[in-house]
Amino acid sequence: ITKLDQEVEGGRGDEQYKILLEKLLLEHCRKHKYLSASGETFALLVSSLLENLLDYRTIMHDESKENRMSCTVNVLNFYKEKKREDIYIRYLYKLRDLHTDCENFTEAAYTLLLHAELLQWSEKPCVPHLLQRDSYYVYSQQELKEKLYQEIISFFDRGKMWEKAIQLSKELADMYENKVFDYEGLGHLLKKRATFYENIMKAMRPQPEYFAVGYYGQGFPSFLRNKIFIYRGKEYERREDFNLKLLTQFPSAEKMTSTAPPGEEIKSSPKQHVQCFIVKPVMNLPPNYKDKPVPEQILNYYRANEVQQFTHSRPVRKGEKDPDNEFANMWIERTTYTTAYSFPGILKWFEVKQVSTEEISPLENAIETMELTNEKISNIVQQHVWDRSLPVHPLSMLLNGIVDPAVMGGYTNYEKAFFTEKYLQEHPEDQDKIELLKQLIALQMPLLAEGIRIHGEKLTEQLKPLHDRLTACFKELKKKVEKQYGVITLHPSLTERKQSRSGSVVLPYIMSSTLRRLSVTSVASSVVSTSSTSSDSASSRPGSDGSVLEPLLERRISTASRAEEPPVKDDGDNRISKLKRKDWSISKSQVIVEKEPETELTSKMGMSGKAQRPKSLQLGESRLTLLQSSSLQQSTPCSPPPITPKTPRTQSFPSLQADALANTGLPSTPPPPPPKSKPYENSNPRNSVEAAPPLPSRREAKPPPPPPKTR
């Protein structure tokens, strides 16, 4: 194998030689008594290697460095499978040089990391074939691995992949601290790591676009022919720039205008057909970040990195087109592409190994659209709350596109398409999804109210006409939505301003599932003659979970007409916390406040002396896993109250964290976490003065005065 690699790289051999060599070897081996099986395997192995080497030699004279990288990876993967580490490492450094020439520093780091993974943190001497081409003067594997890690961390830093640089620096720091005891090197490394953390929170880091590219036709080389690849774009590289680069690389290729998979006719044609479109990465959030107030700067990394799945949605119409409402029969064909390796990696593109397609119904598409819109409103509002210097133009455009029915048509399209008796009769199984869509519409009202309030605070003379129109449109929209779908109040944790330990603002990203869970919904059963909402409350803020609500009626409930609360039954997942239902009284700006017996009320008073909100219902995260029942039931830990169907019902959906606090009798709004304390400390003395023990008097600590001097 070594000799074959040297000969082909030296210019000998061609495609005809490969075919002739394979033919001669197979003929002689099959005639031999003992070499018929092993000899045939060897002949196919040599033929496969020759094909990769000839492709590599041909592409090396090509101007396209991308093609040279692809062929280099094919060759080094071959040698890795055959455990030829000496030739494998040689091609690794050829790939690294190609990446550094193109300023692909992240990919260069991942390439060197493959060499470092062959080494151990040990004092074993480095065998010659493990040494890199431009070798450092090292004597052990540990020394070589340390040098490689330092170079890799530098590449990650230049590629703005500080998360990976931190990961490697932790491993290197452990070696400095516990094995070689190099405290000076440890100090330099920790200073560098501190810079990485600061860069994550403060430095600009644009997210790259991802593109799906299909090469169809027999005119492409074998490593591209009839295959789909996902490409990771460079910083600020958009689709137009990427298409231009692609067509420059293949000037004779024909660009396909459709994103649908091509037929066999195109795949078998002698021409070159290129298909290119944008795909969205599927974020794979680490488990320790889920349901926690993780700052947006940290989450941004996972939106475009450590991803292996990508989606592309294509609208598909089924049935006759409705000129009055295009949403009624607008289906979405969503294709998910899974690549051979996760991004980023040793290349800026990887081949797609699995493709799956699913159809999203018009109703499910509407639910997804509403969730994404609510998510977007929530986070742009938070950004403006915490950074007053942000320009108001993006907020104006977002609010205008949602509130003004002349721009987007408002919710009327959804009402015409899904909220009709005809649709329910034709699709009775969609009852749960329709109720969820109604919740999401109601949830949007307080988010818009907060956005318009901030818009008013940043008002300029030029924006005054737009703001007046936004306010007028929102007033009508809010009145209609609260009348039809109820009032939902956001949990305080979604609106309060949190600060980090250093005093700098922490901006958590709130996802749609969190928005729906961290909220309080006020509704009433359709079988009763009263409603539990106060529709004229300007400060009500909605939120909901994935549970199904009964149809809403716009009526008020007086305090005197309150009866005992009916139990709430969960027909879905058994994740409902059990709590008592009490008498209720109405509040103007809040939904419904719980009245409890004096003994229970005292036990639920917070430090501020105010009564608690009702305990939360712990509901599932699943978007469409809903609870449906004409009579919902909630039981106490001891015994459930009797069912009284003609009494109003109020459902409360605060966060799981708030529920845990409510069970211990603490206030519904959790206090900010104290700074980290030592294991033997029960609380932070800076934040809790009363809990700190009294300091001993200085007078008691003084020693007795010395005796007078005697002559």
Secondary structure by P-SEA (a helix, b strand, c coil): caaaaaaaaaccccaaaaaaaaaaaaaaaaaccccaaaaaaaaaaaaaaaaaaaaaaaacccccaaaaaaaaaaaaaaaaaacaaaaaaaaaaaaaaaaaaacaaaaaaaaaaaaaaaccccccccccccccccccccccaaaaaaaaaaaaaaaaaaacaaaaaaaaaaaaaaaacccccaaaaaaaaaaaaaaaaaaaacbbbbbbbbbbbbbbccccccccccbbbbbbbcccccaaaaaaaaaaacccbbbbccccccccccccccbbbbbbbbbbbbbbccccccccccccccccccccccccbbbbbbbbbcccccccccccccccbbbbbbcccccccccccccccbbbbbbbcaaaaaaaaaaaaaaaaaaaaaaaaacccccaaaaaaaaaacccccccccaaaaaaccccaaaaaacccaaaaaaaaaaaaaaaaaaaaaaaaaaaaaccccaaaaaaaaaaaaaaaaaaaaacbbbbbccccccbbbbcccccbbbbbbcaaaaaaabbbbbbbccccccccccccccbbbbbccccccccccccccccccccccbbbbcccccbbbbbbcbbbbbccccbbbbccaaaaaaaccccccccccccccccccccccccccbbbbbcccccccccccbbbbbbbccaaaaaaaaaccccccccccccccccccccccccccccccccccccccccccccccc
